Amino acid sequence: MKSDIISRRSFFKQALAFSAVSAIPSFWIPKANAASVASCMSANDKVRVAFIGIGNRGADISQRMFKTGLCEVVALCDVDMGAPHTQKIISMFPDVPRFQDFRQMFDKMADKIDAVTVCTPDHSHFPITIEAMAHGKHVYVEKPMARTFQEVELMMRAEKKFGVVTQMGNQGHSEANYFQFKAWKEAGLIKDVTAITAHMNNPRRWHGWNPNIKHLPMGEPVPESLDWDTWLGVRPYHEYNHDYHLGQWRCWYDFGMGTLGDWGAHLLDTAHEFLDLGLPNEINPLYLKDHNPFFYPMSSTILFKFPERNNMPAVDVTWYDGLDNIPAVPENYGTSEVDPNIPAVNGGKLQLVNLNPGKEIYTKTLTFKGGSHGSTLSVIPDKIAKEMNPVLPEYGKSPSDHYANFLLACQGKEKTRSPFSVAGPLSQVFCLGVLAQRLNRKLVFDRESKQISNDPIANQMLIGEQPREGWEQYYKI
């Protein structure tokens, strides 16, 4: 980006006050916008990437992105740069500049970066992504896109305004499941869907915790290597506790999105896109075991009701999580398998259970079952599947995995398969589900106005709490 672009702090100070219907003002557009940046990049040039969040899952994303051979790593950023879990990526790129605060990275290196990966806790996706897009940088952000409904809404608006390439990291959206579902839907095999069941019944981090807690964890000394202020970001101040850090953030309503936000995009992404589900008009928490105001239930059953759309019938999507909350499956279901391509979590393997992560899709004539990530669908029972095998629609192999797809799109050679325009409404479905979980009551949602009509408190929570002092600028757009 050209050196005469106005500084981050300068243009944020000029930003207009936020409102739910405000547009991003034209003065917030960098002078060298994403289109001009892309036009200056040869289709054969390597994309200059900054990795933001380089430990644990972030390390895996960084390695996978680099192994495409399509990028040059120009910066590393992590709030815990001195911790053991960041050392693998640091050792891979020892001469690359390092930062603990993404804002300082952009202040010093914006003109040397084409794109960023955002592999940080859920609550920090929004400010980092907005910062990057405001500088005209392409963004790859892990799922879910953000923690609140309105943050996702603003990210979708920014994608349109700044014209940058975006990709949410639901990796199966570039694998066989994506191309099969698309082909089977277009061929008319998947039609008249009336119900979908999705389930993730594996152990979660908080399953051994006490749901009768009366307050958040007590404060502990902040590790010397950790920039806790930047880790908190937009969230109200919390004293440091080890049960917020290193993946534990996923357990808490204040920071993460629970099982639904973690796995929903790996189970429901193709059905959501190709059935044009959009946003639900009702979200009903049918069962919440050990509900409490601080961390996620031990088990949840959540019903999402989607109305008729484009000559397709209404669809009920029912979500199940929890060790003792396994849904019934159709007769002659067969075996439940796990896709071997599911990424490891902190070096471990996904624990096999009686019913592994997956979904069942019910139509007026056929029933399908599928797994997670890139797993393909099959017709059940086997007898019907065998009869249909000779006439099943064919589908091609993926021309690029999710990481290469993003980088090739930055070069102008492909279009991303999970841009914010596609991944945003999907993420908002999960934001609504988490809100119903947290409040433990049914929500009625107006798809046109994007407002909750039966619950003023829940409607206000679509926007979320006031951001912490010093971070308001990300919402004043």
Buried (B, 14 or more C-beta within 10 A) or exposed (E): BEEEBBEBEEBBEEBEEBEEEEEBBEEBBBEBBBEBBBEEBEEEEBBBBBBBBBBBBBBBBBBBBBEBEBBEBBBBBBBBBBBEBBBBBBEBBEEBBBBBEBBEBBBEBBBBBBBBBBBBBBBBBBBBBBBBBBBBBBBBBBBBBBBBBBBBBBBBBBBEBBBBBBBBBBBBBBBBBBBBBBBBBEBEBBBBBEBBBBBBBBEBBBBEBEBEEEEBBEEEEBBEBBBBBBBBBBBEEBEBBEBBBBBBBBBBBBBBBBBBBBBBBBBBBBBBBBBEBBBBBBBBBEBBBBBBEBBBBBBBBBBBBBBEBEEBBEBBBBBBBBBEBBBEBBEEBEEBEBBEBBEEBEEEEBEEBEBBBBBBBBBEEBBBBBBBBBBBBBBBBEEBBEEEEEEBBEBEEBEBBBBBBBBBBBBEBBEBBBBBEBBBBBBBBBBBBBBBBBBEBBBBBEBEEBBBEEBEEBBEBBBBEEBBEEBBBBBBB
